[in-house]
Amino acid sequence: MINRALIDNAKKFLNILASIEDGYYEVDKAGNLVFFNQSLQEMLGYSKEELLGMNYKRYMTNEDANKVFKTYNQVFRTGGAAKGFDWQLISKAGKKLYVETSVSPITAADGEITGFLGIIRDISERKRAEQQIRESERRLADIINFLPDATFAVDIAGKVIIWNYAAEEMTGVKAEEIIGKNNYEYAIPFYGYKKPMIIDMVREESSYVHSLFTDVERKGHTLIREVFFPSVGDSGLYCWAATAPLFDNEGNKTGAIISLRDISKRKQIENALKESLNKSQAILKSTVNALATTTEKRDLYTAGHQRRVAQLATAIAREMCFSEDMTRGIYMAATLHDIGKMQVSSDILSKPGELNYIEMLLVRTHAQVGYEIIKTIPFDLPVADIVIQHHERMDGSGYPLGLAGSKIMLEARILAVADVVEAMSSHRPYRPALGINLALEEIQRNRGTLYDPDVVDACLRLFTRGQINFL
């Protein structure tokens, strides 16, 4: 009597096999196909009649046939399944398919293994993708290897995964000696011992690591900084370092890469230029001081005036947050602002009492004369222009050009206030010292009329805080 339940179950099984995309097959102990589904037939491209009884060696390479044979033997010996091994199917048309297979034994009622059944999944797309990734990684490695800058990369755990030819040349360490090393060992060729490098700022979030590096320039994800490696070469090496994180396709950080460019020659040139500039500035400053001393030797009553004006003018400039270059220009102009008095008779300069009209005109020529003298000196700052304008006033009542407001250089407006304050608080041949209080009252009373209001305010703040003491 036919068992209806068995028939129904068989139909369900066949329907399931027909609906799945994976190939299903059954072979006898010799490996001859005794049953297969439509998916496997489509993979191989043979007719049912051609496939039935075909041995597995017909649709794979000898190498893969040996792999399958060993797998069948393993399943036969152990009675257990073998899962997830890869090989290639060769279709009737010669097309190769990468497949992943699981094999189980077919057992008779008495427990004897009579054959094998398997599920075959086409993984060709995955294999092609993996191959493309490997090819892409190989091309990337080739590109990085031939970069002129020393370059290496680490994974998120800090293990070295790339070390290019330029890094080998820079450090003397071969890639095979460093690839796979971690725990900051990649720092040893550069520093002589293990320590975090700037690459670790993008790899980890440690506040300690971030505290080790200052003056880091950020451009998006990239960090840029000049670094010095004491253990590279005979006397160390200056490098320009650029480091950035590595991400996977989902945007997850997977590591970091750093590129190091040797800038030692540039640094040597910069240091030589800096040393030369410092020497030039020292010589120029000595020349300025010598000229100022020469001026003051002719006018004993104003001895030290230019030095004290320079002291106050530079303090005002810093109070107003001027750059160091602008402050240096103000200092030089203040130190030389009365150099034009060398052309004025010492009798006039030291005359007690008020000057007559002609004498006053002669004294007023000192700003123009000072300009003519100073413009021949190759300052890198507008010192001569500051000197000629230091007697100009905000309302246009000054001399020698009658400039007003913003047409007067801000440096000259600072020098004007400093000059007035020092002159009024010091002794002159024609009058005793008026004192600092009257001097400060003068600039406050004429704030905005004769003198720049911001400069006046800065000057008053300095005296209020007791930061100025003329000596």
Buried (B, 14 or more C-beta within 10 A) or exposed (E): EEEEEEEEEEEEEEEEBEEEEBBBBBBBBEBBBBBBBBBBBEBBBBEEEBBEEBEBBBBBBEEBBEBBEEBBEBBEEEEEBBEEBEBBBBBEEEEEBBBBBBBBBBEEEEEEBEBBBBBBBBBBEEBEEEEEEEEEEEEEBEEBBEBEBBBBBBBBEBBBBBBBBBBBEBBEBEBEBBBEBEEBBBBBBBBEEEEBBBBBBBBBEEEEBBEEBEEEEEEEEBBBBBBEBEBBEEEBBBBBBBBBBBEEEEEEBBBBBBBBBBBBEEBEEEEEEEEEEEEEEEEBBEEBBEBBEEBBEBBEBBBBBBBBBBBBBBBBBBBBEBEEEBBBBBBBBBBBBBBBBBBBEEEBBBBEEEBEEEBEEBBBBBBBBBBEBBBEBEBEBBBBBBBBBBBBBBEEEBBBBEBBEEEBBBBBBBBBBBBBBBBBBBEBBEEEEBEBEEBBEBBBEBBEEBBBBBBBBBBBEBBEEEEBEBE
